[in-house]
Amino acid sequence: MLLGVLQWIARHGRLVLVAGLLAGLALPGLAEVLRDWLAQMVAVLLFLTAMRIGARAALGSLAQAGGALGASLVMQLALPLAAVAGFAAFGVLQTPMALALVLMLAAPPVAGVPSFTLMMGHDPAPGLRLLIVGTALLPLTVLPVLWALPTLGSAAGVLEAAGRLLLVIAAATVAGFALRAALPRTADRRAIEALDGLTALALAVIVIGLMSAVAPALASDPMLVLWWFCVAVAANLGLQLLAYMVLGARGVATSVAAGNRSIALFLVALPPDMMAPLLLFIGCYQLPMFLTPIIMKRVYRGRHVTA
């Protein structure tokens, strides 16, 4: 019975994400409660993703790892520094919008990138490689960005948060790989479908917590929410489209990762007066992020999935 329910959820994973977004808007009390458990839920999501993919497919060959390294350096170092230069040239580097966009570009891919890629019918393994490599590189790539944005606050705080995130990703990923190796039946089709269902549920619960700042802002200042929503959509989908135009069909995972970044990581290093607008941006950013499997499916054409 439970297996059948999870398989049904897997087949309708994109609708489950929409339900999570709606719940985050309609149930602000629940969103506040879940926000305190985001780190644990992300760890569960990573564990499920690693167990679904397996170590061999996720790690890939040396050439594939090199590709992930190059893509991560472009996304997390070259792009945010270019954005800093552009915003500085127009005299808007100190604005909340510039801060939010630079931090988004400097962040590693979100934990849901492999799952989003899978929901659109593509191999999730490259997305997991980008997640692992990008997070491992973050302590190095973030330093030049912090030096370019001295108003961010303590570089040590950001590096500490990056280290915690790397530890969570490493522990959850290794545990998932180990369980897949210890239980060969997890590679069966029915088991994989059940894992896909559990992953969709985990994503839906996570998005509820990430939407905690949006509902109160909608009640007090809907035009401000609309502004941040437009910024978030343009940044997320714009980066995905740009990357896909450059990379083509073989770069689906990289394109998804380009627009979907773990910007929430940087909240721990921000001064209090910058926290509120960034929280609202992060909430609005969840809409294009978790709608990516629906909005971008026709763009990322192709249906082959590697288990």
Secondary structure as GFF3:
##gff-version 3
##sequence-region A 1 307
A	DSSP	alpha_helix	2	11	.	.	.	ID=ss1
A	DSSP	alpha_helix	13	26	.	.	.	ID=ss2
A	DSSP	alpha_helix	28	35	.	.	.	ID=ss3
A	DSSP	alpha_helix	38	53	.	.	.	ID=ss4
A	DSSP	alpha_helix	55	59	.	.	.	ID=ss5
A	DSSP	alpha_helix	62	73	.	.	.	ID=ss6
A	DSSP	pi_helix	74	78	.	.	.	ID=ss7
A	DSSP	alpha_helix	79	89	.	.	.	ID=ss8
A	DSSP	alpha_helix	96	106	.	.	.	ID=ss9
A	DSSP	alpha_helix	113	119	.	.	.	ID=ss10
A	DSSP	alpha_helix	125	148	.	.	.	ID=ss11
A	DSSP	three_ten_helix	150	152	.	.	.	ID=ss12
A	DSSP	alpha_helix	155	182	.	.	.	ID=ss13
A	DSSP	three_ten_helix	184	187	.	.	.	ID=ss14
A	DSSP	alpha_helix	189	210	.	.	.	ID=ss15
A	DSSP	alpha_helix	214	220	.	.	.	ID=ss16
A	DSSP	alpha_helix	222	247	.	.	.	ID=ss17
A	DSSP	three_ten_helix	248	251	.	.	.	ID=ss18
A	DSSP	alpha_helix	252	259	.	.	.	ID=ss19
A	DSSP	three_ten_helix	263	269	.	.	.	ID=ss20
A	DSSP	alpha_helix	272	290	.	.	.	ID=ss21
A	DSSP	alpha_helix	292	295	.	.	.	ID=ss22
###
